[in-house]
Amino acid sequence: MTGFVGGALDAATLDACAAELHHEDWYESATRSTGRFGVSVLHHGARDPKGCTVWEDGSRVGAIYGAVTNLDELALDADGLFDRLFEDPHALLPELDGSFLVVGVDGDDERVVLASDKLGTRQCFYVAGEPFAFGTEVGALTTLLDDPQVDERAISDLLMIGHVWGDKTLVRGVKFLPSGSVLDYRADTGREIESYWHHTFEQSPDDSYLDDLTAAYQDVIADMADTIDGDIGLWLSGGLDSRSMAGELSRYHDLTTYTYDSNPANGSNLELAAKVSEVLGLENRRVPVESNALVDSLDKSVQLTSGMVGLSTFVNLANVFNIEDMPDVLIEGCGQGGMMGDGIGRAAVEGSKSPEAALYRAKHRIDVDDARRLLRTEFDPMTTYREEVRKSDQPDLYSTAMDCYYRNYFPRCDFASNPIAESQAGTRVPFSDTEFLRAVTRMPLSHRVGSIPFTNGKIPAGTAYPKVELVRRLDGRLADIPYERTKVPPARPMWQHAAGFVVGTSVDRIRERLVGDVHTYGGRSTIGDWYRTNRALRERIDDLLDSACERPYFDADEIRRLQREELTGEAEHMSAISGIITGELWVRKYIDREGRGVGEGAASATEAEDAPQPAD
């Protein structure tokens, strides 16, 4: 994908690491070296000229991967930004809005400053030992390790949660740079990582925060629009988040909307997205969803996500490879739903005695007991939640759970799939903005999605009030178009959305069982159907399950049971299987180094230390 790799690496090692990054023919590249350090950047060039900035000033070099949206407001150009970054990163970074990673290297001072935005919308990783190195794909850094070993804690996360939390990656010795953090490396003292941004969750006593939230939403879309030149595409479903974004973004740019029949695959998204596009005067194109295309894109999707997002999570985003006439920049509303009240619902908080229990209730892919049966490790799957809770300094259960959610779910799940789209077009995420975050984190618990009475919190009450209210406030025309999930327009009262979700889902489940022509919430998975009907996909998945059975951290008999029951349709296990095969594919390529000798690729950590360094 577009991105970068760098560190205290000689020219040959830097080039070898950069060669490990996903690459497309149209990418442009820039390599800058100073002293013992270098940075190599891949970007979309003229297709997205505002999506990457490469900077150089004497012995200092740097790059902004992404776009800072408020440079004019701060009276900063690239020179001013990097001057302040070196002078006092903790003073500068809280002021910056936008979706970006920024890296600055001072060759004379032998110093590197590396920072993520407030939400971690773009992922960055670093080698925990020597040589000091960093990059946007874990695979490129793994080649620097002499004897890479699987981090079984990350395997546990991937299996139970569906993605990886904390600073873990699938390989020991390579770590994730947390959101809202700055890494300051100096040759004489090593690296220091500190947070420069801390979320607060002081609940508003009434609806007044929605005024600020609506205004902030309009502002961040306008700011994002100002960073884009060229053709724009937007993923549009029958939901609320993408239609809100379509309505606001279309005020500033002509755009094309893209829709696929999935999530759920019952045709409703196609129909409703067409209606939204018609109201806004936008072209809507249907993108095919094909099992054969998944076979073709599986390996590169896993590489782009560094193996840390399960197949069932990223499968829809892989439809980007099915788009004809790719726009220069492709936008989606990812993350908006969770911030607007979905994700962690009221039942998860109110029905839990601890933040970790609330996080588990709200965010897990498979039951913890199922995960324990599948795993043969000393690491208990619940440990991840406990570790993240201990990192939080929030004052109560709700705030702590939300803090962990913002620090983990958004950067390590919602935005962790973005590299798939970024590999084909420029991307933007508008929500890493000070005023927007201050407004949305004031949302009271009472406004988060509720649940249907007497269901023990297991059946959500359709959707969250702020999601619906935002559409009402932004554009009354869009509020009159039914919402796919609840079957009623946003203009209707919330009780109708709850009733519509229950009735609509029940009807779809009956149709799913009797006719089998649709998929719905809580029903059969599309990937499971493809596994049973597409021989090429089944053989690929079975091959990965076969080798996973040989791993010491999995119970082979339990994997075989899931495989057998999924194939016969006796039970639905694709959430677990997705985590197993995603991790296995990545481990085979980058830890087993399947298909190449250990000496191929970049120099190892030891070799890099011993290699001659360019003169200062």
C-alpha positions as CSV (number, residue, x, y, z in Angstrom):
1,M,0.0,0.0,0.0
2,T,1.0,3.6,0.1
3,G,2.9,4.4,3.3
4,F,6.5,4.5,4.5
5,V,9.3,2.6,6.1
6,G,12.4,4.1,7.7
7,G,14.8,4.1,10.6
8,A,18.5,3.7,11.4
9,L,19.0,1.6,8.2
10,D,21.7,1.7,5.5
11,A,20.5,2.4,2.0
12,A,20.4,-1.3,0.9
13,T,18.4,-2.4,3.9
14,L,16.0,0.6,3.6
15,D,15.4,-0.3,-0.1
16,A,14.8,-3.9,0.8
17,C,12.3,-3.0,3.5
18,A,10.5,-0.6,1.1
19,A,10.3,-3.4,-1.5
20,E,8.3,-5.5,1.0
21,L,5.5,-2.9,1.0
22,H,2.5,-3.6,-1.2
23,H,3.1,-1.8,-4.5
24,E,1.0,-0.8,-7.5
25,D,2.3,0.3,-10.9
26,W,1.1,3.9,-10.6
27,Y,2.6,4.5,-7.1
28,E,5.3,7.2,-6.9
29,S,8.1,7.0,-4.4
30,A,10.5,9.3,-2.6
31,T,13.5,8.3,-0.5
32,R,15.2,10.7,1.8
33,S,18.4,10.0,3.8
34,T,20.3,12.0,6.4
35,G,23.1,10.8,8.6
36,R,22.5,7.3,9.6
37,F,18.7,7.5,9.0
38,G,16.4,7.2,6.0
39,V,12.8,7.2,5.1
40,S,11.2,5.7,2.0
41,V,7.7,6.8,1.1
42,L,5.1,5.4,-1.4
43,H,2.2,7.6,-2.4
44,H,-0.5,8.1,-5.1
45,G,1.3,11.1,-6.7
46,A,-0.8,13.2,-9.0
47,R,-3.9,11.1,-8.2
48,D,-4.0,12.4,-4.7
49,P,-1.5,15.3,-4.5
50,K,-2.7,16.5,-1.1
51,G,-2.6,13.0,0.4
52,C,1.1,13.0,1.1
53,T,3.8,15.6,1.7
54,V,7.6,14.8,1.6
55,W,9.8,17.5,3.1
56,E,13.5,18.2,3.2
57,D,15.6,21.0,4.8
58,G,19.3,20.5,4.9
59,S,20.0,17.6,7.4
60,R,16.3,17.3,8.3
61,V,13.8,15.3,6.3
62,G,10.2,14.3,6.9
63,A,6.9,13.2,5.6
64,I,3.2,13.7,6.3
65,Y,1.4,10.6,5.3
66,G,-2.2,11.8,5.0
67,A,-3.5,15.3,5.4
68,V,-3.6,17.9,8.2
69,T,-6.8,19.8,7.8
70,N,-6.1,23.0,9.8
71,L,-2.7,24.2,8.6
72,D,-4.1,27.5,7.4
73,E,-5.9,28.1,10.7
74,L,-2.6,27.5,12.5
75,A,-0.7,29.7,10.0
76,L,1.6,26.8,9.2
77,D,3.2,25.5,6.1
78,A,5.4,22.3,5.9
79,D,8.5,24.2,7.1
80,G,6.7,25.6,10.1
81,L,5.1,22.3,11.0
82,F,8.4,20.4,11.0
83,D,10.2,23.2,12.8
84,R,7.6,23.0,15.6
85,L,7.6,19.2,15.5
86,F,11.3,19.1,16.3
87,E,11.1,22.0,18.8
88,D,8.2,20.7,20.9
89,P,6.0,17.9,19.5
90,H,3.8,17.8,22.6
91,A,2.8,21.4,22.1
92,L,2.2,21.0,18.3
93,L,0.5,17.7,18.0
94,P,-2.7,18.4,20.1
95,E,-3.3,21.4,17.8
96,L,-3.2,19.3,14.6
97,D,-6.5,18.0,13.1
98,G,-6.7,15.5,10.3
99,S,-6.0,11.9,9.3
100,F,-2.2,11.5,9.2
101,L,1.1,10.0,10.3
102,V,4.0,12.4,10.6
103,V,7.7,11.6,10.7
104,G,10.6,13.9,11.1
105,V,14.3,12.9,11.0
106,D,17.1,15.2,12.1
107,G,20.4,13.6,10.8
108,D,22.7,16.0,12.7
109,D,20.9,15.4,16.0
110,E,20.4,11.7,15.2
111,R,16.7,12.0,16.2
112,V,13.4,10.8,14.8
113,V,10.0,12.1,15.8
114,L,7.1,9.9,14.8
115,A,3.4,10.6,15.6
116,S,-0.1,9.3,14.9
117,D,-3.2,11.4,14.8
118,K,-5.7,11.6,17.7
119,L,-7.7,8.6,16.5
120,G,-5.0,6.5,15.0
121,T,-6.7,6.5,11.6
122,R,-3.4,5.4,9.9
123,Q,-1.4,2.6,11.4
124,C,2.3,2.7,12.2
125,F,4.5,0.1,13.7
126,Y,8.1,0.0,15.1
127,V,10.8,-2.5,16.0
128,A,11.1,-2.7,19.7
129,G,14.8,-3.6,19.7
130,E,17.6,-2.8,17.3
131,P,17.9,-1.6,14.6
132,F,15.5,1.3,15.2
133,A,12.9,1.0,12.4
134,F,9.3,1.9,11.7
135,G,6.8,1.5,9.0
136,T,3.2,1.1,8.0
137,E,3.3,-2.6,7.3
138,V,4.4,-5.1,9.9
139,G,5.7,-7.5,7.2
140,A,8.3,-5.0,6.0
141,L,9.7,-4.7,9.6
142,T,9.6,-8.5,10.3
143,T,12.3,-9.0,7.7
144,L,14.6,-7.2,10.1
145,L,14.2,-9.8,12.8
146,D,16.7,-12.7,12.9
147,D,14.3,-15.3,14.3
148,P,10.7,-13.9,14.2
149,Q,8.3,-15.5,16.6
150,V,4.5,-15.5,16.7
151,D,3.0,-13.4,19.5
152,E,0.4,-15.8,20.8
153,R,-1.4,-13.0,22.7
154,A,-2.2,-11.4,19.3
155,I,-3.4,-14.7,18.0
156,S,-5.8,-14.9,20.9
157,D,-7.1,-11.4,20.2
158,L,-7.6,-12.1,16.6
159,L,-9.6,-15.2,17.4
160,M,-11.9,-13.9,20.1
161,I,-12.1,-10.1,19.4
162,G,-11.7,-10.3,15.6
163,H,-8.7,-7.9,15.6
164,V,-5.7,-7.1,17.8
165,W,-5.7,-4.7,20.8
166,G,-3.0,-2.8,22.7
167,D,0.4,-2.4,21.1
168,K,0.7,-6.1,20.0
169,T,1.2,-7.4,16.5
170,L,1.4,-11.0,15.3
171,V,5.1,-11.0,15.7
172,R,7.1,-10.4,18.9
173,G,9.4,-7.5,18.7
174,V,7.3,-5.3,16.4
175,K,4.8,-3.1,18.2
176,F,1.9,-0.8,17.2
177,L,2.2,3.0,17.8
178,P,-0.9,3.9,19.8
179,S,-3.3,6.6,18.6
180,G,-2.6,10.1,19.8
181,S,1.0,9.2,20.6
182,V,4.4,10.5,19.8
183,L,7.6,8.4,19.5
184,D,10.8,10.4,20.1
185,Y,13.9,8.5,19.3
186,R,17.4,9.7,20.0
187,A,20.5,7.7,19.2
188,D,22.0,8.2,22.7
189,T,19.0,7.5,24.8
190,G,16.7,5.3,22.6
191,R,13.0,5.8,22.1
192,E,10.4,7.3,24.3
193,I,6.7,7.0,23.6
194,E,4.1,9.3,25.2
195,S,0.5,10.1,24.7
196,Y,-0.3,13.7,23.7
197,W,-4.1,13.3,23.4
198,H,-6.4,12.0,26.1
199,H,-10.2,11.5,25.6
200,T,-12.6,12.7,28.2
201,F,-16.2,11.4,28.6
202,E,-18.0,13.9,30.6
203,Q,-21.6,13.1,29.8
204,S,-23.9,15.9,28.7
205,P,-27.0,16.3,31.0
206,D,-29.3,16.9,28.0
207,D,-29.5,17.1,24.2
208,S,-27.5,20.3,24.0
209,Y,-24.3,18.6,22.9
210,L,-26.0,17.6,19.7
211,D,-25.9,21.2,18.5
212,D,-22.1,21.3,18.9
213,L,-21.9,17.8,17.4
214,T,-23.9,18.6,14.3
215,A,-21.9,21.8,13.7
216,A,-18.6,20.0,14.2
217,Y,-19.7,17.2,11.8
218,Q,-20.4,19.8,9.1
219,D,-17.1,21.4,9.8
220,V,-15.0,18.2,9.6
221,I,-16.6,17.2,6.3
222,A,-15.9,20.7,4.9
223,D,-12.3,20.6,6.1
224,M,-11.8,17.1,4.6
225,A,-13.2,18.2,1.3
226,D,-10.7,21.0,1.2
227,T,-7.8,18.5,1.2
228,I,-9.0,16.7,-1.9
229,D,-8.3,17.3,-5.5
230,G,-9.5,15.1,-8.3
231,D,-12.3,12.6,-8.6
232,I,-14.1,11.5,-5.4
233,G,-15.9,8.2,-4.7
234,L,-17.9,7.4,-1.6
235,W,-19.1,4.0,-0.3
236,L,-22.9,4.4,0.1
237,S,-25.1,1.8,1.8
238,G,-28.7,1.9,2.9
239,G,-27.5,3.0,6.3
240,L,-27.3,6.4,8.0
241,D,-23.6,7.1,8.3
242,S,-22.8,7.0,4.7
243,R,-25.9,9.1,3.7
244,S,-25.0,11.8,6.2
245,M,-21.5,11.9,4.7
246,A,-22.8,11.9,1.1
247,G,-25.1,14.8,1.8
248,E,-22.5,17.0,3.4
249,L,-19.6,16.1,1.0
250,S,-21.8,16.7,-2.1
251,R,-22.1,20.3,-1.0
252,Y,-18.4,20.8,-1.9
253,H,-17.6,18.2,-4.6
254,D,-19.2,16.2,-7.3
255,L,-18.8,12.6,-6.4
256,T,-19.7,9.1,-7.4
257,T,-21.3,6.7,-4.9
258,Y,-20.5,3.0,-4.9
259,T,-22.8,0.3,-3.4
260,Y,-22.4,-3.5,-2.9
261,D,-25.1,-6.0,-1.9
262,S,-23.8,-7.0,1.5
263,N,-24.1,-6.3,5.3
264,P,-26.8,-7.7,4.9
265,A,-26.9,-9.3,1.4
266,N,-30.7,-9.0,0.8
267,G,-30.8,-6.3,-1.9
268,S,-32.0,-3.5,0.5
269,N,-28.7,-1.6,0.4
270,L,-28.8,-1.4,-3.4
271,E,-32.3,0.0,-3.5
272,L,-31.9,2.6,-0.7
273,A,-28.5,3.8,-1.8
274,A,-30.0,4.4,-5.3
275,K,-32.7,6.5,-3.6
276,V,-30.2,8.6,-1.6
277,S,-28.1,9.2,-4.7
278,E,-31.1,10.3,-6.7
279,V,-32.2,12.8,-4.0
280,L,-28.6,14.2,-4.0
281,G,-28.2,14.2,-7.7
282,L,-25.3,11.8,-7.6
283,E,-24.3,8.9,-9.8
284,N,-24.6,5.5,-8.1
285,R,-22.6,2.5,-9.3
286,R,-23.1,-1.1,-8.2
287,V,-20.0,-3.0,-7.3
288,P,-20.2,-6.8,-7.7
289,V,-19.6,-9.0,-4.7
290,E,-18.0,-12.2,-5.9
291,S,-16.5,-15.2,-4.2
292,N,-13.9,-15.6,-7.0
293,A,-12.8,-12.0,-6.5
294,L,-12.2,-12.8,-2.8
295,V,-9.9,-15.7,-3.7
296,D,-7.9,-13.3,-5.9
297,S,-7.7,-10.6,-3.3
298,L,-7.3,-12.6,0.0
299,D,-3.5,-12.6,0.1
300,K,-3.0,-8.9,-0.6
301,S,-5.8,-7.9,1.8
302,V,-4.1,-9.8,4.6
303,Q,-0.8,-8.2,3.8
304,L,-2.3,-4.8,3.8
305,T,-3.9,-5.3,7.2
306,S,-0.7,-6.9,8.6
307,G,-2.8,-10.0,9.3
308,M,-4.5,-8.4,12.3
309,V,-8.1,-8.0,11.0
310,G,-10.2,-11.1,10.5
311,L,-11.6,-12.0,7.1
312,S,-15.2,-11.5,8.2
313,T,-14.3,-7.9,9.2
314,F,-12.5,-6.8,6.0
315,V,-14.3,-8.9,3.4
316,N,-16.6,-6.1,2.4
317,L,-13.8,-3.6,2.0
318,A,-12.0,-6.0,-0.3
319,N,-14.8,-5.1,-2.8
320,V,-12.6,-2.1,-3.6
321,F,-10.7,-4.4,-6.0
322,N,-13.9,-4.9,-8.0
323,I,-14.4,-1.2,-8.8
324,E,-13.9,-0.2,-12.4
325,D,-12.6,3.3,-13.2
326,M,-11.3,3.9,-9.7
327,P,-11.7,7.5,-8.4
328,D,-8.7,9.4,-7.2
329,V,-9.9,9.4,-3.6
330,L,-12.3,6.9,-2.0
331,I,-14.2,7.8,1.2
332,E,-16.3,5.8,3.6
333,G,-18.1,6.5,6.8
334,C,-16.1,4.0,8.8
335,G,-16.0,4.8,12.5
336,Q,-19.0,7.2,12.4
337,G,-21.5,4.6,13.7
338,G,-19.5,3.7,16.7
339,M,-18.9,7.3,17.7
340,M,-22.6,8.2,17.1
341,G,-23.8,5.6,19.7
342,D,-23.5,2.2,18.2
343,G,-20.7,-0.2,19.2
344,I,-20.8,-0.1,23.0
345,G,-24.5,0.0,23.9
346,R,-26.2,0.8,27.2
347,A,-26.8,-2.9,28.1
348,A,-23.1,-3.7,27.9
349,V,-22.3,-0.9,30.5
350,E,-25.4,-1.2,32.7
351,G,-25.3,-5.0,32.9
352,S,-21.6,-5.2,33.8
353,K,-19.7,-4.9,37.0
354,S,-16.4,-3.9,35.5
355,P,-15.1,-2.1,32.4
356,E,-13.5,-5.3,31.1
357,A,-16.8,-7.1,31.3
358,A,-18.5,-4.3,29.5
359,L,-15.9,-4.4,26.7
360,Y,-16.3,-8.1,26.3
361,R,-20.1,-7.9,26.2
362,A,-19.9,-5.2,23.5
363,K,-16.9,-6.3,21.5
364,H,-16.1,-10.0,20.9
365,R,-16.4,-12.2,17.8
366,I,-16.7,-15.5,19.5
367,D,-17.5,-16.6,23.1
368,V,-14.6,-16.6,25.5
369,D,-15.2,-20.3,26.3
370,D,-15.1,-21.2,22.6
371,A,-11.8,-19.2,22.3
372,R,-10.3,-21.1,25.3
373,R,-11.2,-24.4,23.7
374,L,-9.5,-23.4,20.5
375,L,-6.3,-22.0,22.1
376,R,-3.5,-23.9,23.7
377,T,-1.7,-21.0,25.3
378,E,-1.1,-19.8,28.8
379,F,-2.6,-16.4,27.8
380,D,-6.2,-16.2,28.8
381,P,-8.3,-14.3,26.1
382,M,-9.8,-12.0,28.7
383,T,-6.4,-10.7,29.7
384,T,-6.3,-8.2,26.9
385,Y,-9.4,-6.3,28.2
386,R,-7.9,-6.3,31.7
387,E,-4.6,-4.9,30.4
388,E,-6.2,-2.1,28.5
389,V,-8.4,-1.2,31.5
390,R,-5.3,-0.9,33.6
391,K,-3.8,1.6,31.2
392,S,-6.8,3.9,31.5
393,D,-7.0,6.8,34.1
394,Q,-10.7,7.4,33.6
395,P,-12.8,7.9,36.8
396,D,-15.7,5.4,36.3
397,L,-16.8,2.2,34.6
398,Y,-18.5,4.0,31.6
399,S,-15.6,6.4,30.9
400,T,-13.0,3.6,31.3
401,A,-14.9,1.3,28.9
402,M,-15.3,4.2,26.4
403,D,-11.6,5.1,26.7
404,C,-10.5,1.6,25.9
405,Y,-13.0,1.5,23.1
406,Y,-11.6,4.7,21.5
407,R,-8.0,3.6,22.0
408,N,-8.5,0.1,20.6
409,Y,-11.6,-0.5,18.5
410,F,-11.3,2.5,16.2
411,P,-7.5,2.3,15.3
412,R,-7.2,-1.4,15.5
413,C,-10.5,-2.5,13.8
414,D,-12.5,0.2,12.0
415,F,-9.5,2.1,10.6
416,A,-7.2,-1.0,10.4
417,S,-9.0,-2.1,7.2
418,N,-8.4,1.3,5.5
419,P,-5.1,0.2,3.9
420,I,-7.1,-2.0,1.6
421,A,-8.8,1.0,0.1
422,E,-5.7,3.1,0.4
423,S,-3.9,0.6,-1.8
424,Q,-6.1,1.6,-4.7
425,A,-7.0,5.2,-4.1
426,G,-6.4,8.1,-1.7
427,T,-8.5,7.9,1.5
428,R,-9.5,10.3,4.2
429,V,-11.1,10.0,7.7
430,P,-12.6,13.3,8.9
431,F,-13.2,12.5,12.6
432,S,-9.7,13.0,14.0
433,D,-10.6,16.6,14.9
434,T,-10.4,18.4,18.2
435,E,-13.9,20.0,18.2
436,F,-15.6,17.0,16.8
437,L,-14.0,14.7,19.4
438,R,-14.9,17.0,22.3
439,A,-18.5,17.1,21.1
440,V,-19.0,13.4,20.4
441,T,-17.4,12.2,23.6
442,R,-19.9,14.2,25.6
443,M,-22.6,11.8,24.4
444,P,-24.5,10.5,27.5
445,L,-24.8,6.8,28.0
446,S,-28.6,7.2,27.7
447,H,-28.1,8.1,24.0
448,R,-26.1,5.1,23.1
449,V,-28.0,2.2,21.4
450,G,-30.4,0.5,23.8
451,S,-31.8,-3.1,23.7
452,I,-35.2,-4.7,23.4
453,P,-36.7,-5.4,26.8
454,F,-36.4,-8.9,28.3
455,T,-33.6,-10.0,25.9
456,N,-30.8,-9.5,28.4
457,G,-29.3,-6.9,26.1
458,K,-28.8,-9.4,23.3
459,I,-31.1,-7.7,20.7
460,P,-30.3,-4.0,20.0
461,A,-33.2,-1.5,19.7
462,G,-32.4,-0.8,16.1
463,T,-30.0,2.0,16.3
464,A,-28.7,4.9,18.4
465,Y,-30.6,8.2,18.7
466,P,-27.6,10.5,17.7
467,K,-27.2,8.6,14.4
468,V,-30.9,9.2,13.5
469,E,-30.9,12.8,14.8
470,L,-27.9,13.8,12.8
471,V,-29.6,12.8,9.5
472,R,-32.7,14.7,10.6
473,R,-30.7,17.9,11.3
474,L,-28.6,17.7,8.2
475,D,-31.1,17.1,5.4
476,G,-34.8,16.4,5.8
477,R,-34.9,14.8,2.3
478,L,-32.6,12.1,3.5
479,A,-34.6,11.7,6.7
480,D,-37.6,10.6,4.6
481,I,-35.8,7.6,3.0
482,P,-36.1,4.4,5.0
483,Y,-33.1,3.2,7.0
484,E,-32.0,-0.3,5.9
485,R,-31.5,-1.7,9.4
486,T,-34.9,-0.6,10.8
487,K,-37.0,-0.4,7.6
488,V,-38.4,3.0,8.6
489,P,-37.2,6.6,7.8
490,P,-35.1,8.5,10.3
491,A,-37.9,11.1,10.5
492,R,-39.9,8.5,12.5
493,P,-39.8,8.3,16.3
494,M,-37.2,5.9,17.9
495,W,-39.8,3.4,19.1
496,Q,-40.7,2.7,15.5
497,H,-37.0,2.1,14.7
498,A,-36.8,-0.5,17.5
499,A,-40.0,-2.2,16.3
500,G,-38.9,-2.0,12.7
501,F,-35.6,-3.7,13.4
502,V,-37.2,-6.6,15.3
503,V,-40.0,-7.2,12.8
504,G,-37.8,-6.7,9.7
505,T,-35.0,-9.0,11.0
506,S,-37.5,-11.6,12.0
507,V,-39.1,-11.6,8.5
508,D,-35.7,-11.8,6.9
509,R,-34.6,-14.7,9.0
510,I,-37.7,-16.7,8.1
511,R,-37.0,-15.9,4.4
512,E,-33.4,-16.9,4.9
513,R,-34.4,-20.3,6.3
514,L,-37.2,-21.0,3.9
515,V,-36.0,-19.5,0.7
516,G,-32.3,-19.0,1.3
517,D,-31.9,-16.0,-1.1
518,V,-31.0,-13.4,1.6
519,H,-28.6,-12.9,4.5
520,T,-29.6,-10.9,7.6
521,Y,-28.4,-9.9,11.0
522,G,-27.4,-12.9,13.1
523,G,-28.0,-15.3,10.3
524,R,-25.8,-17.2,7.9
525,S,-22.6,-15.6,6.8
526,T,-21.9,-14.9,3.1
527,I,-18.4,-16.2,3.5
528,G,-19.8,-19.4,4.9
529,D,-22.0,-19.9,1.9
530,W,-19.0,-19.2,-0.4
531,Y,-16.9,-21.7,1.5
532,R,-19.5,-24.4,0.8
533,T,-20.1,-23.5,-2.8
534,N,-16.8,-22.1,-4.2
535,R,-14.3,-24.9,-4.6
536,A,-11.3,-22.6,-5.0
537,L,-12.1,-20.6,-1.9
538,R,-12.8,-23.8,0.1
539,E,-9.5,-25.3,-0.9
540,R,-7.7,-22.1,0.1
541,I,-9.4,-21.9,3.5
542,D,-8.9,-25.7,4.1
543,D,-5.2,-25.4,3.3
544,L,-4.8,-22.6,5.8
545,L,-6.8,-24.6,8.4
546,D,-4.6,-27.6,7.8
547,S,-1.4,-25.7,8.6
548,A,-3.1,-24.0,11.5
549,C,-3.7,-27.4,13.0
550,E,0.0,-27.9,13.2
551,R,0.5,-24.8,15.3
552,P,1.3,-25.4,19.0
553,Y,-1.1,-22.6,20.1
554,F,-4.2,-24.2,18.4
555,D,-6.3,-27.3,19.3
556,A,-6.4,-29.2,16.1
557,D,-9.4,-31.3,17.0
558,E,-11.4,-28.2,17.8
559,I,-10.4,-26.6,14.5
560,R,-11.5,-29.8,12.7
561,R,-14.9,-29.7,14.4
562,L,-15.5,-26.1,13.3
563,Q,-14.4,-26.9,9.8
564,R,-16.7,-29.9,9.6
565,E,-19.7,-28.2,11.0
566,E,-19.2,-25.1,8.8
567,L,-18.9,-27.3,5.7
568,T,-22.1,-29.3,6.4
569,G,-24.0,-26.2,7.4
570,E,-24.6,-27.7,10.8
571,A,-23.4,-24.6,12.6
572,E,-22.1,-21.1,11.8
573,H,-18.4,-20.8,12.7
574,M,-17.0,-18.4,10.1
575,S,-16.2,-15.7,12.7
576,A,-13.7,-18.1,14.4
577,I,-12.5,-19.5,11.1
578,S,-11.8,-16.0,9.8
579,G,-9.5,-15.2,12.6
580,I,-7.7,-18.5,12.3
581,I,-7.0,-18.3,8.6
582,T,-6.1,-14.6,8.5
583,G,-3.5,-15.0,11.1
584,E,-2.2,-18.2,9.6
585,L,-1.8,-16.7,6.1
586,W,0.2,-13.8,7.5
587,V,2.4,-16.1,9.7
588,R,3.2,-18.4,6.9
589,K,4.3,-15.5,4.7
590,Y,6.3,-13.4,7.2
591,I,7.3,-15.7,10.0
592,D,7.7,-19.0,8.3
593,R,8.9,-17.0,5.3
594,E,7.1,-19.4,3.0
595,G,8.2,-19.3,-0.6
596,R,11.6,-17.7,0.1
597,G,14.8,-18.3,2.0
598,V,15.4,-16.8,5.4
599,G,18.2,-14.7,3.9
600,E,16.0,-13.1,1.3
601,G,14.4,-9.7,1.6
602,A,15.8,-7.1,4.0
603,A,18.9,-7.6,6.1
604,S,18.2,-9.1,9.5
605,A,18.5,-7.1,12.7
606,T,22.0,-8.4,13.4
607,E,23.1,-7.8,9.8
608,A,21.7,-4.3,9.8
609,E,23.7,-3.5,13.0
610,D,26.9,-4.8,11.4
611,A,26.4,-3.2,8.0
612,P,28.5,-0.2,7.2
613,Q,26.7,3.1,7.7
614,P,26.9,6.1,5.5
615,A,29.1,8.9,6.8
616,D,27.4,11.8,8.7
